[in-house]
Amino acid sequence: MKVEKYLAKPGDKINLSKISTDNTQNIKDKFEAAKVLEKNIEKMRELQNRCMQATNTRCF
């Protein structure tokens, strides 16, 4: 999934009304979307665990 065009740099002003909400990123159906979501959730878990280990506290 290419996310570069969705990333905002510090100081950028974002107008959400100019961003299309119907972009599917070439995901074909709900089953494929569920797989992508699960993969991203697992990646977030790993990153949060690394953050918590590095700070030895909650990661917010």
C-alpha positions as semicolon CSV with decimal commas, in nm:
position;residue;x (nm);y (nm);z (nm)
1;M;0,000;0,000;0,000
2;K;0,149;0,331;-0,106
3;V;0,091;0,592;0,161
4;E;0,341;0,861;0,063
5;K;0,076;1,088;-0,085
6;Y;-0,120;1,069;0,242
7;L;0,168;1,164;0,471
8;A;0,177;1,518;0,607
9;K;0,502;1,689;0,691
10;P;0,534;1,902;1,005
11;G;0,380;2,241;0,938
12;D;0,169;2,125;0,642
13;K;-0,186;2,252;0,631
14;I;-0,433;1,985;0,528
15;N;-0,777;2,046;0,380
16;L;-0,960;1,716;0,430
17;S;-1,246;1,822;0,205
18;K;-1,006;1,796;-0,090
19;I;-0,920;1,432;-0,018
20;S;-1,136;1,170;-0,191
21;T;-1,300;0,922;0,046
22;D;-1,370;0,660;-0,220
23;N;-1,007;0,566;-0,290
24;T;-0,970;0,191;-0,237
25;Q;-0,593;0,170;-0,300
26;N;-0,665;-0,112;-0,550
27;I;-0,816;-0,337;-0,282
28;K;-1,059;-0,557;-0,470
29;D;-1,306;-0,671;-0,201
30;K;-1,384;-0,690;0,170
31;F;-1,182;-1,009;0,214
32;E;-0,867;-0,849;0,078
33;A;-0,935;-0,539;0,288
34;A;-0,963;-0,757;0,600
35;K;-0,624;-0,915;0,523
36;V;-0,463;-0,573;0,476
37;L;-0,623;-0,448;0,798
38;E;-0,502;-0,747;0,998
39;K;-0,150;-0,704;0,861
40;N;-0,152;-0,334;0,957
41;I;-0,289;-0,408;1,305
42;E;-0,010;-0,660;1,362
43;K;0,248;-0,406;1,245
44;M;0,105;-0,147;1,486
45;R;0,122;-0,401;1,771
46;E;0,488;-0,467;1,698
47;L;0,571;-0,096;1,681
48;Q;0,382;-0,024;2,003
49;N;0,563;-0,309;2,180
50;R;0,898;-0,175;2,062
51;C;0,805;0,171;2,184
52;M;0,693;0,039;2,521
53;Q;1,012;-0,163;2,559
54;A;1,225;0,136;2,469
55;T;1,056;0,364;2,718
56;N;0,959;0,093;2,970
57;T;0,626;0,269;3,007
58;R;0,305;0,331;2,815
59;C;0,339;0,457;2,463
60;F;0,111;0,750;2,382
